Amino acid sequence: IKKKRFISLFRCQAVPMGNSEETNGYLVGYNCGMAVEVETAGIHKTITAMHKEQQISISLGDMVIFAVAQSLPAFPEFNGFFSGSLTTYPSINLAYSINLGKGPRKVVLQNTNKLSLLEISKAVKMFAFKYMRDELTAGDGEKGTISILNLSFFNPQMVITPLFVKQAALITIAAEHDTVKVVDGKVLPKKAFNLCLAYDVRVADCQRALQFLNAVKKVLEEKEI
């Protein structure tokens, strides 16, 4: 069982070198996928504390956006795209997909790494209100440099997606699940979710991609945010 689980968390798909194919806004042909498991005890603690102490509703999606944006400056190749050579974007503008029953819409948080967790949460809520009122504009979804999809409500364990054109990476939040950990020789229950990364294999190797994922994981699990 452990062997099957490991294989399911790492999959690469690459065509022979040449021109990648762009289909319906997606980049097809050079994406590689992997995931790390993120324990959620600290995340739930932060969400509960902020709600109790500041009457602020923070979501898992908000926290992942914050953690990704804070980690990206050390991994600039994932905030760019490949076109003959690597081009990195000068700013981090994270694109986030909203789907509240009227079909998916992409919105972009400009200069995401300069925003606090609270500012990110407020921006996502503002976009959600505009979505429900049919007030989102084309400009709300422009200039994204990296994307996040929150598919946790659809109960996936692992998701590897195509990449958007002119983006080298896309992160997906999978569903929370029950699992176990070993502490001092004791098997204890825990809750976790898989943080999945699809990336262009021409901008980084798998070790570098895992370093990026683990940097995001560390922010989510260990840092006070």
PyMOL commands that set and color helices and strands:
alter all, ss='L'
color gray80, all
select helices_A, chain A and resi 2-8+41-54+60-74+76-78+112-114+117-132+138-141+152-154+206-222
alter helices_A, ss='H'
color red, helices_A
select strands_A, chain A and resi 10-12+21-23+26-28+31-39+80-82+86-88+94-98+105-109+146-150+163-164+169-183+186-200
alter strands_A, ss='S'
color yellow, strands_A
deselect
rebuild
show_as cartoon
